[in-house]
Amino acid sequence: MALEKADRNIAERGPGASTISSDSEVEGATGSPISEKALLRKLDLKLLPAVTVLYLLSFLDRSNVANARLEGLTTDLHMTGNQYLTGLTLYFIGYIPCNIVLKRTTPKLWLPTLTLVWGVVATLMGVTQNLAGFFAVRFFLGMTESGLFPGVVFYLSMWYKRKERQYRIALFFSAASLAGAFGGILAWGIAHMAGVGGLHGWRWIFILEGLLTVLVSMAAYLFISNYPLTTSWLSDEEKSYIHARLKADSDATHDEKFDWGSVWLAVRDPKCWLYGLAFHTLSLPLYTLSLFLPTIIKAMGYTSAQSQLLTVPPYALATVLTVLWAVVSEKSGRRAPFIIASSTIGIIGYIILLANPSPVKRPGVSYLGTFFAAAGIYPSTALALSWPANNVSGQTKRATANAMQISIGNLGAVIGTQLYRPNTSPKYVLGHSFALGYLAMNIVVVSTLWYVLDHDNRKKHLHLEQNPSTGSFHEISEDGLKGDRHPRWKFNV
């Protein structure tokens, strides 16, 4: 009865029920008023800090190898520069998203367990004694971290309405650039522990940051929640209202069982492949920047300690712009033009890096280029990664689409890990050129996706004009279509 009453309250608000009114209050299941703005604030405070911390640690543990390299990792393990690149590649070979597991378990169990396991693996990097050990740890780190990002994206889609997800996912993703900033500061500080316990500084970077992840994972079992109707920190009225607002907006309230048919729907949908290509064309510049920025800066003539600290400002700028760009994009209701604009900023950064004839003689010019690169790459990636969560309907199909996007995207990272070879220092023409080309391809892919989504929306609009009695997208249409194929499901462009 509580859910039914909340459903009626939402319905009585009319067509505007799917939008947020900052001061709106709706009667709850027991007659008490519920402020949508206050409820969203409560959800944000309970959900976002927890998953953002986990992703910050995830990105820190995968990218701190770049900081450790400056502190003697390759020298102590007697590896060549190209062998180091192979180790980076192996991370992405093991990175196979597993959202299907999340559908069959719960976020409260799955996400902290992933964190615990990769924390242990990340710590083992600090005691690795040879090249084979380095390769093994990088592979298993990728395998254990692979479920977090697509899992959290799907998780947030079960709490927020479609138009609310982009900002939350972007805020969550901003932890990636924040990890880069923290990583530089932490690496600079931890490197001063060289000699403590007879260990070199690079080992302490992995050990301390890995142990931090393990400790946070223990707490995560307490602060990660499941889904709205089963959580303890919401009142019955709030649960009812969340259920009703989601029911009016998407499929998040469906009790959908896993089925392979829905997986196949995602695989057959060209749009799901385009979402993957949108991330693919960003993952190469994203991961080459995060894995090689300390090395790129050091090649300008700075010391290792200076290079660690100089990575902080570009990442700090990227963090701020990722959040601001997501807010502006969400308010406009557009995705594609903002991704295109941001990728263009990244292209300018690589043009600056490539145009500088001597990074050692003119380090300030190349350093400026890293600001433009970071400022363009991270906001674009955040928006691209939020697209399937907004547009794919059917819980299993959406979980599959998220996993497809990460898998297709990370193929770009696999290529990128082989580009910044030691013999191309200090200009790194090969790596910078690929990054620039990929960002240009991103503009092409996003423009194509923009056209496809807009075309599908026009077809649906025409269908509804001719068939005004078409029912809700919760029902199968007269043509046997459901989910995001339903005429009443509008794609966010």
Disulfide bonds with the S-S distance in Angstrom:
none
